[in-house]
Every structure is written in structure tokens, then in C-alpha cells.
Amino acid sequence: MIRKLIRLGAVAAVLTALALPAAAATKKKSKKAPQEDSPAPESVQESSGGIPRTRAASVLVAEAGTGQVLYEKNADQQRPPASTQKLLTALVIVEAGNLDKRVQVELSDTQVEPVKLGFKPGEVYTRRELLRVLLVHSVNDVARCLARDNAGSVEAFAEKMNEKALELGMRHSHFVNPNGLPAPGQYSSARDMSKLALAVYHNATLRSIVSTKSLFFRYADGHIQEYKNTNHVLRDYPFCNGMKTGYTQAAGHCLISSGSNNGREVIAVVLGDNERSWLWRDSSSLLAWGLSL
């Protein structure tokens, strides 16, 4: 009973903290328009059962230990997952092993849309270095480089991704590239992505990487650049311990997040929010709710 009260107190504190910026934004509304990261008060209102009301198109919350679904909304709706599918790319790479193998960048690796790391053909990095910056900074050229190094081509790597997805029980997903950029025939669902998230959560190497709030990347020419994790929930809320963001115009704003508190662990999949501020709000409130049960 005491443990339950502690959890409820924790989630109450989180939801109170989420509501405070909204009140401040309301007072300042006459002075200037809300910024992109301004909170969306509606997304922390409760629906029946005390579940936070969300604006995202598809949502699923599950226990990280058992995979038991705690809440879902349009969880089987077919949607583009954007860069959240880099978790699958990373899982295939890690399970192939030899992460200290050195990889030489080729011209084809660099021929991709932003966001890009900006490495150059001929430069050499380890798989581990590339994997870390892939998941923290979500760079598309690195995804192509790792895919080509692993399978010889992006197309061959996509076949490996689909094989792994089926192995995980992701039977309503299909992947065409390693980075999540828009492509015909590429789709998944909140339910399928939760299955991927469970596998990543229980992989010690990947769990360590996705919990990294920032890293320093050393380029081949010696200069060092700091990259902060694109996951603002990880950066701003102590109960969040990782996972991956995604965005394209077609997919909307997406986030797979995980959290833990007092021995309880949950995963939240949020796909298709219209604004980044709603994404952070929906994800953090769902995590807090799941951890309070």
C-alpha cells in the first residue's frame, strides 16, 4: 500500500509539473504566440479510468517486463514509423556482433536527406561509434552506412530488417530502408513497434545507448562535436530511461519511450502527433501514468 502511494505521489508531481508551464503560457498569450514547445493542456486531461488524454493518432502503453498491454488507442492502425524504426536497424546491427569492427564510409552512404552526420567518403569509424550517434542524434547517413556495411546494400539490409521483424512477431510491418525516410510500402503500427521496443529494452547494449542524454563524437579529422539526444522526455524527466524519436511529414511526430520507477518498468509508443510539444506531453504523461499503476 505504501509503495502504491509513493508511485501515485510521483505521477501526481509529474502531472502537476506538466500543468504549470501551461498556466504560464496562458498568462503570456496576449503578448506572443505559443512556441513550438509550448505545452498542450488538453493532452494531460484525463479520460475514463484516469488515463491521460492524448492527441496522437496511435498509442500503446505496455509493461516492459512482460509486454502486457496497459492501454491502447488505434494500436493496429497502419502508420509510417519514421526514425523510430532505427531501433530495428540498431537491433540487427548489434545482433550481428563485432561492434569494434572499423567501417569505411562510401559515397553512397552520404547520398541521403538530412538529418546527416556529415561524414565523408574514405573516413573510418567503428560500428559502435556509428551506432551510438545513430540512436542519439538520429542521423540518416549513418543508418545507410551501417546497413551497407552489414548487408552490402540498403535493399539487402531491409530484407534482414523484415526477417527480424517477423521473428519479433511484428506481422503488420514492412520496412524498405534503415532510416525511416518516406518510402512506398514502408509501414508499421503502435502494437508492432511496442514489440520492437521490448526487444531493444532487454538488449543491454542498446538500452545503454538509448539512455544516453548526450555524447561527444570524434570525427576522422580530429574535431569533436557534442550531440544531444533528440528525445526531450529523456532529457527532461528523471523517470524516462530512453528509446527513440521520429518525424516525417507523413508520419507526424513519433516517440517510443521507456521509463522506470520503484521497480516498475513501462514502454510507451506514441505515433502521429501533430506538434512536438504534444509529443513530449503525451509521452511523459503516459509514462507517468503507467508507472503509477
Backbone hydrogen bonds, N-H to C=O, Kabsch-Sander energy under -0.5 kcal/mol:
donor,donor_aa,acceptor,acceptor_aa,energy
5,L,1,M,-2.2
6,I,2,I,-2.2
7,R,3,R,-2.0
8,L,4,K,-2.4
9,G,5,L,-2.4
10,A,6,I,-2.0
11,V,7,R,-2.3
12,A,8,L,-2.2
13,A,9,G,-2.0
14,V,10,A,-1.9
15,L,11,V,-2.7
16,T,12,A,-2.2
17,A,13,A,-2.2
18,L,14,V,-2.1
19,A,15,L,-1.5
20,L,16,T,-1.6
22,A,18,L,-0.6
23,A,19,A,-1.7
24,A,20,L,-2.1
25,A,21,P,-2.6
26,T,22,A,-1.8
27,K,23,A,-1.7
28,K,24,A,-1.4
29,K,26,T,-0.9
31,K,28,K,-1.8
32,K,28,K,-1.5
38,S,35,Q,-1.8
43,S,40,A,-1.7
44,V,41,P,-1.7
45,Q,42,E,-1.3
47,S,51,I,-3.2
50,G,47,S,-1.5
51,I,48,S,-0.7
53,R,45,Q,-4.5
57,A,271,L,-0.7
57,A,272,G,-0.6
58,S,271,L,-2.3
59,V,73,K,-2.6
60,L,269,V,-1.9
61,V,71,Y,-2.9
62,A,267,I,-2.6
63,E,68,Q,-2.5
64,A,265,E,-2.3
65,G,265,E,-0.5
67,G,63,E,-1.9
70,L,61,V,-3.2
71,Y,61,V,-1.6
73,K,59,V,-2.8
77,Q,74,N,-1.5
79,R,188,S,-3.1
84,T,81,P,-1.6
85,Q,82,A,-1.8
86,K,83,S,-2.0
87,L,84,T,-1.7
88,L,85,Q,-0.9
89,T,85,Q,-1.6
90,A,86,K,-2.7
91,L,87,L,-2.1
92,V,88,L,-2.3
93,I,89,T,-2.0
94,V,90,A,-2.9
95,E,91,L,-2.3
96,A,92,V,-1.0
96,A,93,I,-0.5
97,G,93,I,-0.7
97,G,94,V,-1.1
101,K,98,N,-1.6
103,V,125,Y,-4.1
105,V,103,V,-0.5
105,V,123,E,-3.2
109,D,106,E,-1.1
110,T,106,E,-0.7
110,T,107,L,-1.2
111,Q,107,L,-0.6
111,Q,108,S,-0.6
112,V,110,T,-1.8
122,G,105,V,-2.9
123,E,120,K,-2.1
125,Y,103,V,-2.2
127,R,101,K,-1.9
128,R,99,L,-2.5
130,L,126,T,-2.0
131,L,127,R,-2.9
132,R,128,R,-2.2
133,V,129,E,-1.8
134,L,130,L,-2.0
135,L,131,L,-1.8
136,V,132,R,-1.9
137,H,133,V,-2.0
138,S,134,L,-1.1
140,N,115,V,-3.2
141,D,115,V,-0.5
143,A,139,V,-1.2
144,R,140,N,-1.7
145,C,141,D,-2.1
146,L,142,V,-2.7
147,A,143,A,-2.1
148,R,144,R,-2.7
149,D,145,C,-2.4
150,N,146,L,-1.9
151,A,147,A,-2.7
152,G,148,R,-2.1
157,F,153,S,-1.9
158,A,154,V,-2.2
159,E,155,E,-1.3
160,K,156,A,-1.3
161,M,157,F,-2.3
162,N,158,A,-2.3
163,E,159,E,-2.0
164,K,160,K,-2.4
165,A,161,M,-2.5
166,L,162,N,-2.1
167,E,163,E,-1.8
168,L,164,K,-1.7
169,G,166,L,-1.3
170,M,165,A,-3.0
171,R,169,G,-1.7
173,S,170,M,-0.8
174,H,187,Y,-2.7
186,Q,183,A,-1.6
187,Y,174,H,-2.3
187,Y,185,G,-0.6
188,S,79,R,-2.7
191,R,75,A,-2.6
193,M,189,S,-2.7
194,S,190,A,-1.6
195,K,191,R,-1.3
196,L,192,D,-1.6
197,A,193,M,-2.4
198,L,194,S,-2.0
199,A,195,K,-1.6
200,V,196,L,-2.3
201,Y,197,A,-2.7
202,H,198,L,-1.5
203,N,200,V,-1.6
204,A,202,H,-0.7
207,R,203,N,-2.9
208,S,204,A,-1.8
209,I,205,T,-1.6
210,V,206,L,-2.9
211,S,207,R,-0.8
212,T,209,I,-2.0
215,L,227,Y,-2.3
217,F,215,L,-0.6
217,F,225,Q,-3.2
218,R,216,F,-0.5
219,Y,217,F,-0.7
219,Y,223,H,-2.8
222,G,219,Y,-2.1
225,Q,217,F,-2.5
227,Y,215,L,-3.0
229,N,213,K,-3.1
230,T,136,V,-1.6
232,H,230,T,-1.1
235,R,231,N,-1.6
236,D,232,H,-2.1
237,Y,233,V,-2.2
240,C,237,Y,-1.5
241,N,258,S,-2.3
242,G,258,S,-0.7
244,K,256,I,-1.2
246,G,254,C,-1.9
248,T,252,G,-0.9
252,G,248,T,-2.5
253,H,273,D,-3.0
254,C,246,G,-3.0
255,L,270,V,-2.7
256,I,244,K,-2.8
257,S,255,L,-0.6
257,S,268,A,-2.8
258,S,242,G,-1.6
259,G,266,V,-2.4
260,S,239,F,-2.1
261,N,264,R,-2.3
264,R,261,N,-2.1
266,V,259,G,-2.3
267,I,62,A,-2.8
268,A,257,S,-3.1
269,V,60,L,-3.2
270,V,255,L,-2.4
270,V,268,A,-0.5
271,L,58,S,-2.7
273,D,253,H,-2.6
277,S,36,E,-0.9
279,L,275,E,-1.7
280,W,276,R,-2.3
281,R,277,S,-1.9
282,D,278,W,-3.4
283,S,279,L,-2.6
284,S,280,W,-2.3
285,S,281,R,-2.2
286,L,282,D,-2.1
287,L,283,S,-2.4
288,A,284,S,-2.5
289,W,285,S,-2.3
290,G,286,L,-2.7
291,L,287,L,-2.4
292,S,288,A,-0.8
292,S,289,W,-0.9
293,L,289,W,-0.6
293,L,290,G,-0.7
